Amino acid sequence: MKKAVLKQYARLIARTGANVQKGQSVLIVAGLDQPEFIETLAAECYRAGASDVEVEWRHQPLTRLAVRYKSARRLGEVKAWEEAKQQWQAENLPARIVVLSEDPDGLAGINQAKYASAMQARYVKLRPYIDARENREQWCIAAVPGVKWAKKVFPELPKGRAVEKLWEVILSCSRALEGDPEENWRLHNLELKARADRLNAMGLVSLEYRSANGTDLKVGLIPEALFLGGAERCPVNGVEYNPNIPSEELFVTPRAGDAEGVVHATRPLAVQGVLIEDFWLRFEGGRVVELHAEKNEDALRTLVGMDEGAAMLGECALVPYESPIRESGILFYNTLFDENAACHLALGRGYSSNIRDYEKYSLDELRAMGVNDSMVHEDFMIGSAELDITGLTASGERLPIFRSGGWAF
């Protein structure tokens, strides 16, 4: 890929994504797949005014080794220096950029129970710092192609061409391949906001999902919740940023414990380096009480059992079937992209920033309103050309939201 195009993409992430401010610290979390691009991204953060840029490198083979050889106690340990680092981040709120590139099958075959137990132990220690940062930092998740990810998406191509092809589709889906990427996103955000404003004017109290594949689900919404999409604003400094590049969704926080029925996934779910395929979930009293997956059902059960909130919904997201990512015809095996190809739900932690005037409430008060609390947040795709979604108002009026996979208004 041409360096000039990659530089534009890095600038988009730094300025429109995280929107790095003058004098601000930046934390980049990335894999080892594209070090040259991470160097370009760091340079763009400095050009935006960053006072310092730190990079945390991740590497799936090292995670595999740790799960294999470390004791369960060691694997779940949070060292004093890690806590000190987390404390610094909670106090200084660096702009956080996560760059995804991992192999969708990169952790297949590991001891999932051991790994899950370790993550649960670590979360107990890290939760105070995660809660302290919630709604107070600018953040952005974007992607670059790793070789194994590219070969998963384009198995028929040689490695070099597969990586180049994945670069092309990542940039295209991110509105960064043609024209001015930053202007593209300004216009895109205006469209998303207009649609969200119309949804919020409807006064919806629940959503009903029905599809020919057997999906028949009703989800209750929090009365104070708002549909959001695209750019958000950090209440600490008033800076506007875009959490996801790409993003085609309008999403809302459902009420924890208010979901009844069955929902079928329409795309595989890549979670913790494992692909869960052809699965469905049944909810009673807001919780998953039954599930099945044709592939990696154990991983799905582990996910749902991570904590009390993991079996409840934390997000309802609307994405039309004519999404440019779906129309690319590519299955990415990566949630950042696949969730923007189809309507989706999320198990686990809800977004408290969807609550009207959320900055006036404590995190405990927001959770008391119905925002789900969990250590996980995993999106799974349910959209298709047959999906109908109906919104219900407090007066009992039934409003068409989606018909045959697309917007009904």
C-alpha positions, -999 to 999 in steps of 0.1 A, spaced: 0 0 0 13 35 -9 29 53 20 9 84 14 -24 65 18 -12 49 50 -1 82 63 -36 96 57 -51 66 75 -27 72 105 -37 108 105 -74 99 105 -69 76 135 -49 102 154 -70 133 147 -106 120 139 -104 88 158 -87 95 192 -85 133 183 -52 137 202 -49 171 218 -18 193 223 1 183 253 -18 150 257 -2 116 264 -11 88 240 -12 50 246 -11 27 215 -19 -10 220 -9 -30 190 3 -64 177 37 -70 160 22 -74 125 27 -38 112 55 -21 131 61 4 103 25 16 104 26 19 142 57 41 137 37 62 112 8 64 136 30 75 165 45 102 143 10 115 135 1 116 172 31 137 178 22 160 149 -12 164 165 5 177 196 10 146 218 35 152 246 45 115 246 34 83 228 38 49 245 33 16 227 22 -16 244 30 -46 221 8 -77 221 17 -111 205 -6 -141 205 22 -167 205 35 -153 238 0 -155 252 -2 -192 241 31 -198 259 19 -181 290 -13 -201 292 6 -233 286 35 -229 310 24 -204 338 6 -217 368 -30 -206 370 -21 -184 400 7 -167 381 -14 -163 350 -40 -144 369 -16 -122 389 -15 -84 385 19 -72 396 25 -40 415 41 -22 385 10 -30 365 -13 -15 391 9 16 393 7 19 355 -31 15 356 -33 41 384 -13 66 363 -36 60 333 -67 66 354 -53 98 367 -38 112 335 -63 98 309 -40 94 279 -58 91 245 -60 53 240 -56 38 205 -60 1 200 -48 -13 166 -62 -48 158 -44 -73 136 -46 -107 153 -51 -141 138 -88 -151 143 -76 -186 152 -45 -175 171 -55 -189 205 -74 -220 193 -66 -251 213 -54 -233 245 -68 -243 279 -98 -219 278 -109 -227 313 -75 -218 327 -73 -186 306 -108 -175 316 -100 -181 353 -69 -160 350 -88 -131 333 -114 -132 360 -87 -130 387 -70 -101 369 -103 -83 364 -109 -82 402 -77 -62 405 -80 -41 374 -117 -32 377 -112 -1 399 -90 14 372 -113 4 343 -142 20 362 -122 51 369 -115 57 332 -150 50 320 -165 79 301 -135 100 309 -110 92 281 -108 95 243 -103 62 227 -103 46 192 -101 11 179 -89 6 143 -72 -22 124 -42 -32 102 -37 -65 84 -17 -93 100 -4 -120 77 -25 -148 94 -56 -127 95 -52 -118 58 -47 -155 49 -79 -164 69 -99 -138 49 -82 -145 15 -70 -181 17 -66 -184 -21 -41 -156 -23 -3 -157 -16 7 -140 17 19 -107 2 -11 -103 -20 -35 -113 8 -21 -86 31 -23 -60 3 -59 -70 -4 -68 -68 33 -52 -33 34 -74 -23 5 -107 -34 21 -98 -21 56 -91 14 41 -121 13 19 -145 3 48 -128 30 69 -135 57 43 -98 62 40 -90 50 5 -106 77 -16 -110 114 -12 -103 132 21 -107 107 49 -113 134 76 -140 151 55 -155 117 46 -160 111 84 -174 145 91 -202 139 65 -207 103 78 -211 115 114 -237 140 103 -257 112 87 -255 89 117 -265 118 141 -296 126 119 -307 90 120 -300 87 158 -320 119 164 -350 105 146 -348 72 166 -346 91 199 -376 112 191 -397 80 189 -397 73 227 -390 36 223 -392 13 254 -384 -20 237 -373 -37 205 -387 -68 189 -365 -89 166 -379 -114 141 -363 -133 113 -369 -164 91 -339 -181 108 -359 -185 140 -349 -153 158 -379 -141 180 -366 -118 207 -379 -89 227 -355 -66 245 -364 -38 270 -347 -4 268 -338 19 296 -361 50 295 -332 74 299 -311 56 271 -303 73 238 -293 59 205 -258 70 196 -235 65 165 -202 78 152 -186 106 171 -189 110 208 -178 138 232 -155 133 262 -172 151 292 -139 157 309 -124 180 282 -152 184 256 -132 168 229 -151 150 201 -136 116 191 -147 85 171 -143 53 191 -145 29 162 -130 31 127 -150 19 108 -185 24 122 -219 20 106 -240 14 137 -265 32 158 -265 16 193 -284 18 225 -280 3 260 -308 -22 268 -321 -27 304 -301 -55 321 -324 -85 328 -351 -75 303 -348 -99 273 -371 -128 263 -368 -152 234 -344 -168 210 -318 -151 187 -297 -168 160 -262 -155 150 -257 -148 113 -219 -146 114 -191 -163 133 -180 -147 166 -142 -143 171 -135 -142 208 -102 -148 226 -86 -162 195 -114 -188 189 -141 -188 163 -176 -197 175 -198 -206 146 -235 -213 138 -249 -205 173 -281 -194 190 -290 -182 225 -323 -183 244 -331 -157 270 -355 -159 300 -357 -132 325 -330 -113 307 -304 -141 310 -291 -167 286 -306 -200 298 -299 -222 268 -274 -220 239 -259 -241 212 -230 -237 187 -220 -260 159 -184 -251 165 -166 -241 198 -197 -243 220 -175 -247 250 -160 -212 243 -195 -198 241 -204 -213 274 -172 -199 289 -180 -165 276 -215 -165 290 -202 -178 324 -175 -152 329 -195 -134 355 -231 -125 365 -235 -99 338 -219 -119 309 -252 -138 304 -272 -105 299 -272 -80 271 -252 -48 272 -259 -34 237 -284 -34 209 -269 -21 176 -287 -13 143 -268 -17 110 -287 -19 77 -281 -48 54 -269 -24 27 -239 -15 49 -208 -10 27 -190 -35 48 -216 -62 42 -217 -52 5 -180 -58 3 -189 -95 4 -161 -102 28 -163 -121 61 -136 -105 82 -136 -129 112 -130 -97 132 -157 -81 153 -147 -45 145 -156 -51 109 -182 -79 111 -203 -60 136 -206 -31 111 -219 -55 85 -250 -65 104 -273 -57 133 -258 -71 164 -262 -75 201 -236 -76 228 -233 -99 258 -219 -82 289 -210 -47 299 -233 -19 288 -224 16 277 -233 41 304 -225 69 280 -258 61 262 -278 74 292 -291 110 289 -270 133 310 -248 104 321 -221 127 334 -245 138 362 -246 103 377 -222 80 394 -214 46 379 -234 29 406 -264 51 398 -261 43 361 -260 6 368 -290 9 391 -309 24 360 -302 -9 342 -268 -5 326 -254 -40 327 -221 -46 345 -196 -72 334 -159 -78 327 -168 -87 291 -184 -70 262 -187 -92 231 -207 -83 201 -224 -110 180 -240 -105 146 -277 -112 140 -286 -91 110 -297 -105 77 -319 -97 47 -349 -112 65 -346 -94 98 -375 -72 109 -372 -50 140 -402 -33 156 -400 -6 182 -426 -3 210 -435 30 227 -448 35 263 -483 40 249 -481 6 231 -476 20 196 -457 -3 173 -432 15 150 -413 -3 121 -376 3 126 -362 -24 102 -380 -43 74 -362 -70 54 -329 -60 68 -330 -23 60 -343 9 76 -381 12 75 -379 50 76 
